[in-house]
Structure formats: C-alpha cells, structure tokens
Amino acid sequence: MGLEGVGMGDGFGLGLGAAAVALIGRLGNRGLSMMNTYITRNYTAKLEITNSDIAYEWMLGHLASRRDFTAHYQIGTSFKKTQAGAIKKLDFNLQPTAGTHYLWEKKPGEWIPRPIKVERTRSQPTASNVPFETIILETFCSNKTEGRERMLEILETARAEAFAKMDTSMTTQIYGTNGQEWSLLSTQSKRPLSSIILDPMECERILKDLKSFVGNKAWYDGMGIPYRRGYLFYGTPGSGKTALITALAGELKYSIALINMADHMMDDSRFLHLLNKAPPDTIIVLEDIDCAFQDRAKLIEGDKRFAGMSGGVTHSGLLNAIDGVTNSDGRILVMTTNYIERLDSALIRPGRVDFAREFKNASDAQICGMFLRFFPDSPDTHAWNFLTGVRSHNADISMARLQAYMMSHRDPVKAMENTAKLASNTSSTAFDGSDPVAPPELELSHFLGKS
Ligand SMILES: Nc1ncnc2c1ncn2[C@@H]1O[C@H](COP(=O)(O)OP(=O)(O)OP(=O)(O)O)[C@@H](O)[C@H]1O
C-alpha cells in the first residue's frame, strides 16, 4: 500500500503545497518589502524638522501661507496692547493642524504636479512644558540628489519668506524663552538712538564700541581672543538700560533675545542650551542678572509644580555658559542689574564684561533733553526753566518718571508750571495731566513683566 493508500499522500501533498504557497508568499512579501525599501531609499526624499530648530517656525509660516495646502488650521493670535490695556494691533496667525496634509508642487518644465506629504506631529508636553513637535515632508524624486535639492528648495522658500517678514531695516524682533527654545514675542518698530537721552555722545560711544566688535572677527581670531563681547548696564530703575539696548539693536539691525534670570524653570543645562541656540544676529539680554541666584531653591521647595527641578542657574553654571566655547562666536551679551553690589567679581571681570556703564537718575542735561524731546520747538530757555522748577523741588527723579510726567503734559507751559508734582518720590504715582499721550509701542520691559 502506497502511502496514498492511507491517505498520507494527500495530506503530504497538501502540506507541501501549503508550504510552497507560504514560501512564495513570504518570498513575495520579502520581495515587496525589499522593493519598498529600495524605492524609499532611492526614489523618495524626506525632511524632518523638529520644533527645536529655528526652521520649524519658518516652515509653519510657509505652509500656512500656501493657499493650495490645507483648510485645517490651528490659530495663534498675537496682539499688542497700549499701556492703558486696550488692544492696539491684532494678528491671526494660522498654522496647519497636527495631522497629515498634502502639498502639490509643480516646477517649471514639469507636467504633473508632484504630491508632497506633510505630517505635523505633536507629543505630550515635556518637563519644560513645551510639546515636542515635528514637521515631516516626504515626496517622490527621480534620484537622491534631486530629492535633496527639492527639499532644500522648499526650506529656502520658507526661510526667505520668514526673513522678508522680519525686515530688520524698520523693525526689531524680540525673542523670549519658551522652555528650552526661543520664540518670537514681538516685532517692533525700531527705536531711534536719538530717543535715548544720555550724557552728550554717550550713546554714540557705546554704539561705536559695538560696531567695532561686529564684523571684526578676523582681528579677534588673529589675537587669539574669543570673539564675543559682554556689556553690563547697571543702576537705577527706569534710567534707560533696556531702552538703550532696544535702540542699539535697531542700529545694528540685530534682534533681541531676552532671558529672564528670575525664571523658576531656568537651570544650568537649559541656560547653556538657550545661549548656544540664540537666533543669529542677536543681542542676548540677561535681565536682572542679580536675580539669577536669589534663594530660589527655597521658593520652589515643597511646591509640587517644581518637583524635580534644580531651582535656577548656579553660579558656576552661569560662568561656564558665558565662557562657553560652543557657539559663542560673535555673541553680544548684555547683563542688566539694579544692584551691581550683589554681583560676584568673577562674573563681571574683563572677558565676561568688557564694557560697563552706570545709569543714574536724570542729570540736568537729561532733564533738559527730555523736555526738548517732547517740545522740540521750545526755546532752550523753557528747558532751563523746567530744569530749575524740577530742581527747586529737590526732585531726584528717574528718566522713566520724567517721561511719564511729560506724556501727561502736552503743553510746555503746563509742563513748566506743574513740576511740583515731580517732587513726590514714588515712581508709581500716576500723573493726572489733562492730555495723556499713549506710548507708541510696548516697551521691552513689558516682556519681562515690568510694566
Ligand atoms: N535715558 C533715557 N532716555 C530716554 N528715555 C528713557 C531714558 N531712561 C528711561 N527712559 C524711558 O523710561 C522707560 C523705562 O526705561 P527702561 O525700561 O529702559 O529702564 P531700565 O533702566 O531698564 O529700568 P529697570 O532697571 O527697572 O529695568 C522707557 O519708556 C524709556 O523710554
């Protein structure tokens, strides 16, 4: 009896057949997957941008501006307020939602538009409270070089559009920290240097110093000196430290990147990361540097929100970051403080601070200068009378207070007559002038929660 006799032949045959089918299936699958890998490697191009990269915002802006792209938007509304709190300027900033979208690109000479898959993903917020986000662009290409060029072209378009928007000839960009990253807080009209009233030629002297630094890398390299410059502006509140930084940035066509040293979430690694990743052509401002080591450990102790956080930048962390060798080429760092006596001499030694300037309450020249800034057509004698009035009340006043007073007196005669109001030393007192003038823009100090 053959094997067939007991029916084993049938079973074996069936088994063999099934095995063969399975094998063919597996080989087929394998073949398909190999083919897939081959095509993916050679005929598709992929670009991934994470939100820690500066190009992320550019790409979001570019995608949002494409009419052919998507109708699924998420909105980020930005606005500016007057000092009275009224909303002055409102912008709806549309961005593609998280998910998959498609772009259609047709280059000159191409017949059929090519689809580009755009995937925006977002994960849960990390400890820094910032969600991790990515944009992945993916498309077909005829070869790797063409794919790479295609991706770079889109990136370049996004960059050019973003740069055109932040035209630094008329405006100054203010960046702030958002967890580990920098984000654009505001774009402001440039503040003219002439609006800063210091002692004669003082602004020019500081600007000259900055200009002799910018673009002089070869000299620094030749001398073996790290190519960076540190400034310290210290002194009375409301004396023009931040205002001067804004004006200097405008002159240099630089942006401003603010780091609030009193931020509870700041620690050594975050601080170093931020310094190294600051946007290009930026003046980095460490506001209220004396607050960096205020006993924050105590503040956050026992507060669940700060569980696991180290509680601020350490002294050595700050010095290491300032001295850092990575990415400090061409860095301009300005530290400000109202309390220079609280600063450690190691922090302000030459090399870390190359230029220090004290800001005081208004000098006679500044009082006259402020008067003439508000009433440029007044004769010098009016400015002199105003000064005499201010000093007769023995008022030692800040420039900020003087400015607030002038804003409430649009009439030079009223301004000269009312100087008794300046005698009060409380800078928080509002002036009840009949003719208040709204300030033109939000001040830098607003972004540090000072206004
Ligand atoms: N020297 C100045 N020239 C022109 N405006 C000034 C001057 N000083 C202060 N101001 C005005 O006063 C306001 C406050 O100034 P600013 O924020 O620059 O002071 P600050 O010295 O940085 O104060 P703080 O130490 O509190 O941060 C601004 O509106 C600014 O325009």
The ligand as an SDF file (V2000), in Angstrom:
LIG
                    3D

 31 33  0  0  0  0  0  0  0  0999 V2000
   17.8420  107.8960   29.2610 N   0  0  0  0  0  0  0  0  0  0  0  0
   16.5960  107.7630   28.7520 C   0  0  0  0  0  0  0  0  0  0  0  0
   16.2890  108.3440   27.5930 N   0  0  0  0  0  0  0  0  0  0  0  0
   15.0450  108.2130   27.0880 C   0  0  0  0  0  0  0  0  0  0  0  0
   14.0590  107.5250   27.6670 N   0  0  0  0  0  0  0  0  0  0  0  0
   14.3230  106.9310   28.8230 C   0  0  0  0  0  0  0  0  0  0  0  0
   15.6110  107.0100   29.4290 C   0  0  0  0  0  0  0  0  0  0  0  0
   15.5870  106.3230   30.5710 N   0  0  0  0  0  0  0  0  0  0  0  0
   14.3610  105.8000   30.6840 C   0  0  0  0  0  0  0  0  0  0  0  0
   13.6040  106.1580   29.6440 N   0  0  0  0  0  0  0  0  0  0  0  0
   12.2140  105.7630   29.4330 C   0  0  0  0  0  0  0  0  0  0  0  0
   11.7250  105.2290   30.6470 O   0  0  0  0  0  0  0  0  0  0  0  0
   11.0850  103.9730   30.4600 C   0  0  0  0  0  0  0  0  0  0  0  0
   11.7800  102.9030   31.2870 C   0  0  0  0  0  0  0  0  0  0  0  0
   13.0950  102.7650   30.8210 O   0  0  0  0  0  0  0  0  0  0  0  0
   13.8810  101.3760   30.8370 P   0  0  0  0  0  0  0  0  0  0  0  0
   12.9390  100.2360   30.8040 O   0  0  0  0  0  0  0  0  0  0  0  0
   14.9080  101.4310   29.7780 O   0  0  0  0  0  0  0  0  0  0  0  0
   14.5550  101.4540   32.2670 O   0  0  0  0  0  0  0  0  0  0  0  0
   15.5680  100.4270   32.9250 P   0  0  0  0  0  0  0  0  0  0  0  0
   16.7620  101.2050   33.3270 O   0  0  0  0  0  0  0  0  0  0  0  0
   15.7950   99.2680   32.0470 O   0  0  0  0  0  0  0  0  0  0  0  0
   14.7440  100.0150   34.2050 O   0  0  0  0  0  0  0  0  0  0  0  0
   14.8160   98.6730   35.0780 P   0  0  0  0  0  0  0  0  0  0  0  0
   16.1290   98.6710   35.7770 O   0  0  0  0  0  0  0  0  0  0  0  0
   13.6760   98.8050   36.0290 O   0  0  0  0  0  0  0  0  0  0  0  0
   14.6620   97.5350   34.1220 O   0  0  0  0  0  0  0  0  0  0  0  0
   11.1110  103.7090   28.9830 C   0  0  0  0  0  0  0  0  0  0  0  0
    9.8400  104.0420   28.4720 O   0  0  0  0  0  0  0  0  0  0  0  0
   12.1380  104.6380   28.4140 C   0  0  0  0  0  0  0  0  0  0  0  0
   11.7230  105.1270   27.1750 O   0  0  0  0  0  0  0  0  0  0  0  0
  1  2  1  0
  2  3  1  0
  2  7  2  0
  3  4  2  0
  4  5  1  0
  5  6  2  0
  6  7  1  0
  6 10  1  0
  7  8  1  0
  8  9  2  0
  9 10  1  0
 10 11  1  0
 11 12  1  0
 11 30  1  0
 12 13  1  0
 13 14  1  0
 13 28  1  0
 14 15  1  0
 15 16  1  0
 16 17  2  0
 16 18  1  0
 16 19  1  0
 19 20  1  0
 20 21  2  0
 20 22  1  0
 20 23  1  0
 23 24  1  0
 24 25  2  0
 24 26  1  0
 24 27  1  0
 28 29  1  0
 28 30  1  0
 30 31  1  0
M  END
$$$$
